[in-house]
């Protein structure tokens, strides 16, 4: 399966690109801005829980992040959800949680596997190469997530993957934030 090219004028060559978004993005429309005042994105929750739309600054949809498998389905011992990233009507990535003591996330893409070990800062890696660096920063009242992508990486897919990781992490760590946006089984 191949992903469509998403070169829509976003910088894909040269120095790494850094984007910043509010840490509480999941429950309301939020802007994702480029540190260099370049193109920005907006992430919006959809009317059905467990789905978000990543849009360009002009409002057209670039990607959808949606719940593929709810937590505990089909077995209660499978507690974490699986999300998919859809771009151009095709699945561009799946994101799931693995690990117990150390939260690890696996991202399946048509071009290979990415992994991340979650912490205040984490990296998305593929075959030992860093594709993205993510850092949660700020104080209690103003927290944000900063994302820096390696040269040549597709920002649309990587932003959507980071959003999915953040949602999964919040759903399995409810003390970190609201989780009412993910349908829980048997509720």
C-alpha positions in Angstrom: 0.0 0.0 0.0 1.5 3.4 -0.9 0.6 6.7 0.5 -0.2 9.6 -1.8 2.3 12.5 -1.9 1.3 15.3 0.4 3.7 17.9 -1.0 1.2 20.8 -0.8 3.8 23.6 -0.5 5.0 22.6 3.0 8.7 22.7 3.4 10.1 19.2 2.7 13.8 20.1 2.0 16.4 22.0 4.0 16.4 22.3 7.7 14.1 20.4 10.1 10.6 21.9 10.5 9.2 22.6 14.0 5.5 22.8 14.8 3.9 23.8 18.1 0.3 23.1 19.3 -1.5 23.4 22.6 -1.4 20.3 24.8 -5.2 20.3 25.3 -5.9 20.1 21.6 -8.1 17.0 21.7 -11.4 18.5 22.9 -11.6 21.7 20.8 -10.3 23.0 17.5 -6.7 23.9 17.9 -4.1 25.5 15.6 -0.7 23.9 14.9 1.8 26.5 13.9 5.2 26.4 12.2 7.9 28.2 14.2 9.0 29.9 11.1 5.6 31.4 10.4 5.0 29.0 7.6 1.9 27.1 6.8 -0.2 26.1 9.8 -2.7 23.4 10.4 -5.8 23.0 12.5 -7.0 19.9 14.3 -10.7 19.5 15.0 -12.6 16.9 16.8 -15.3 15.3 14.7 -18.9 14.9 15.7 -18.3 11.2 16.4 -16.1 10.5 19.4 -12.6 9.1 18.7 -12.1 11.0 15.4 -10.2 14.1 14.5 -9.6 16.0 11.3 -6.3 17.5 10.4 -6.8 20.5 8.1 -4.7 22.9 6.2 -4.8 26.6 7.0 -7.4 27.1 4.2 -9.7 24.5 5.8 -9.4 21.6 3.5 -9.0 18.2 5.1 -5.5 16.6 4.9 -5.9 13.6 7.2 -8.3 11.9 9.5 -7.2 10.3 12.8 -9.8 7.8 13.9 -10.3 5.0 16.4 -9.8 1.7 14.6 -10.2 -0.5 17.7 -11.6 0.7 21.0 -9.9 -0.2 24.3 -10.7 -3.7 25.5 -11.9 -4.9 22.1 -12.2 -7.8 21.6 -10.7 -8.9 24.9 -10.7 -7.0 28.2 -7.0 -7.7 28.5 -6.3 -5.6 25.4 -6.7 -2.2 27.2 -5.3 0.3 24.7 -7.0 1.6 21.6 -5.6 1.4 18.1 -5.9 4.5 15.8 -5.5 4.8 12.1 -4.4 7.8 10.1 -6.2 8.1 6.8 -4.8 10.4 4.0 -6.5 10.8 0.7 -9.0 8.0 1.6 -6.2 5.5 2.2 -4.7 4.2 5.4 -1.3 5.9 5.9 -0.5 4.6 9.4 -1.8 2.7 12.4 -0.8 3.6 15.9 -0.9 1.4 19.0 0.6 1.1 22.5 2.9 -1.7 23.5 4.8 -2.2 26.7 3.9 -2.1 30.3 6.4 -0.3 32.6 7.7 1.9 29.8 5.1 3.2 27.4 6.1 2.3 23.8 4.2 3.1 20.7 4.4 1.3 17.4 3.4 3.0 14.1 2.9 0.9 11.1 3.2 2.7 7.7 3.4 1.4 4.1 7.1 2.3 4.2 8.0 0.6 7.4 7.7 0.6 11.2 8.2 3.6 13.5 8.6 3.3 17.3 8.5 5.8 20.2 9.2 5.4 23.9 6.9 8.0 25.6 8.2 10.5 28.1 8.2 14.3 28.6 10.1 14.2 25.3 10.2 11.3 22.8 11.4 10.5 19.4 9.8 8.6 16.5 12.5 6.3 15.1 12.7 4.0 12.2 15.7 1.6 11.8 17.7 3.6 14.3 17.1 6.9 12.5 15.2 9.8 14.2 12.3 10.9 12.1 10.7 13.3 14.6 11.4 14.7 18.1 8.4 15.6 20.3 8.6 17.6 23.5 5.9 18.6 26.0 6.8 22.0 27.4 5.4 24.9 29.4 3.8 25.4 32.8 0.7 24.2 34.4 -1.6 26.8 32.7 0.0 26.9 29.3 1.3 23.6 28.1 2.2 22.9 24.5 3.6 20.1 22.4 6.5 21.0 20.1 7.3 18.7 17.2 10.4 18.8 15.1 10.6 16.7 11.9 13.7 15.6 10.1 14.4 16.9 6.7 12.2 15.3 4.0 9.6 13.9 6.4 5.9 14.4 5.6 4.5 16.8 8.3 0.9 15.8 7.7 1.4 12.1 8.5 3.8 12.7 11.4 1.5 15.3 13.0 -1.4 12.9 12.7 0.8 10.1 14.2 1.8 12.4 17.1 -1.9 13.3 17.7 -2.8 9.6 17.9 0.1 8.8 20.3 -1.0 11.6 22.6 -4.7 10.4 22.6 -3.7 6.8 23.3 -1.3 8.0 26.1 -4.1 10.1 27.7 -6.5 7.2 27.5 -4.3 4.8 29.3 -3.2 7.4 31.8 -6.4 9.2 32.7 -4.8 11.3 35.4 -3.0 13.2 32.6 -6.1 14.7 31.0 -9.7 14.1 29.8 -10.4 10.8 28.1 -14.1 11.2 27.4 -13.3 11.5 23.7 -12.5 7.8 23.4 -15.5 5.4 23.7 -14.8 3.0 26.5 -16.2 -0.5 26.3 -19.2 -1.4 28.5 -19.9 2.1 29.6 
